[in-house]
Amino acid sequence: MLELRAAGETTADLADRIGEDPAWLTRKLHGQTPIDIGDAMKWAVELGVQIIPVFDDGAELKLTLS
C-alpha cells in the first residue's frame, strides 16, 4: 500500500494494470482473503519493489497483508 501511495496510484490503478478485479485485490491487500507467492511477486514486480522476501520453508508462505 505504501508503494501505491508513493507512486500516487490507487488500488484500482494497480488492479487494472495486472488484470485483477479491484474489489478482490483490495480484499487481498487488507488481509481479508489469502494471497499466494504469485500475487506477492506480481505486485512487487509491478510496483518496482527492490527487496523481495526469502522464505525458509513452505509454512512461511501463508501470508496475510494488513
Secondary structure, 3 states (H helix, E strand, C coil): CHHHHHCCCCHHHHHHHHCCCHHHHHHHHCCCCCCCHHHHHHHHHHHCCCCCCCCCCHHHHCCCCC
